[in-house]
């Protein structure tokens, strides 16, 4: 059996693995890095442009990041953390553009205002409170608010056309929001990595076994799909960045930290319009509130999208029930992920979330007419023939043990790493790709702790991410300085 040796093995050809590979290559170009991908293209699952919302998640418009409390207040801490994380991502992308590692920013990111849009007295009052809390912090100082239909007509003409003039409406807006083609971004990063003689990309090579050896290194077995040739990669560090496929791979690793983790898969669909006369009338990402009973990731939004240079409008997501962990996965994925160590948490979550399961099944069986009816909350004049249904990617929400040893369902991302730092996996979904750089900083800090003590690594981290080691939430002057640079470099203003 052929054996390859690597310092770093990246499992999965998506934005997470590409980001970590790029950061480590910048920190030490001599590192031998191998990336393995089960499909014949990189960025073909969750990272693909049509498989995600393409929102540069910064907490500006996503109302699920600012939940309403029982006493009528609004929590903004999560939105602040996500905003600060996205600023870290923008700094790294700016560095890559300045170094000519990435092409012109318009190839992967474009300015699209981020807006929250609500109707009805109760939701208008919620949005006003949210705005007042967020506007007071330097992260959100440029946010605007209006409940004037004339102003809203300028911000989102499709949403205001033929709307009941007696209906209370309100919106917030941040001008320098962004639409990101994560597929294009990832492909460009991988193309640059391939120019490094110490980087190797192996496609059509799913991982079949992961086992830690007595010397602490990992023996990872892969099997080429077409030739059936089996190879083993001897790696010092393994990163499982395979989206929905990360959980089964983490389970294969056998590390104690895997215990108790399970996954709840959710599929998604979008309504898509490519008619120029309609697309040109909406230039924003307009997020509303999730319907009662809907999971947080099902917040409806009408989005401007630019994928492979082509503009379109997207509305959704419409969630669906699935047992697949990947879009090109198996219907047995969910059942295969049930183990003795996670059975109790998964059964507990299943019992507590029957309403969610029924909601997802109901979403999956909606008619085209019913989906367009939901769209008309954002675009009253929408016509069924102008919109087509497109499948989005799969998402696997995290199931983990709670403080009582039972299960809880989490809507976010989480890093799971072995105690010795030789293996790490990223689980979960939104905000996902938008906070990829901060997530990979966390991987480096936990798994390359000794190398980070080198002055050369510290200096390079500060060059790539000028705010590294400092808090953008606490330091308004630092935030202003880094934001001015990233907005200019990435042409978001």
Buried (B, 14 or more C-beta within 10 A) or exposed (E): EEEBEBBBBBBBBBBBBBBBBBBBBBBBEEBBBBBBBBBEBBBBBBBBBBBBBBBBBBBBBBBBBBBBEEEEEBEBEBBBBBBBBBBBBBBBBBBBBEEEBBBEBEBBBBBBBBBBBBBEEEBBBBBBBBBEBBBEBBBBEEBBBBBEBEBBBEBBEBBBEEBEEEEBBBBBBBBBBBBBBBBBBBBBBBBBBEEBEBBBBBBBBBBEEBEBEEEEBBBBBBBBBEEEEBBBBBBBBBBBBBBBBBBBBBBBBEBEBBBBBBBBBBBBBBBBBBEEEBBEBBBBBBBBBBEEEBBBBBBBBBBBBBBEEEBBBBBBBBBBBBBBBBBEBEEEBBEEBBBEBBEBBBBBBBEEBEEBEEBBEBBBEBEEEEBBEBBBBBBBEBEBEBBEEBEBBBBBBBBBBBEEEBBBBBBBBEBBBBEEBBBBBBBBBBBBBBBBBBBBBBBBEBBBEEBBEEEEBBEBBEEBBBBBEBEBBEBEEBBEEBBEBBBEBBEBE
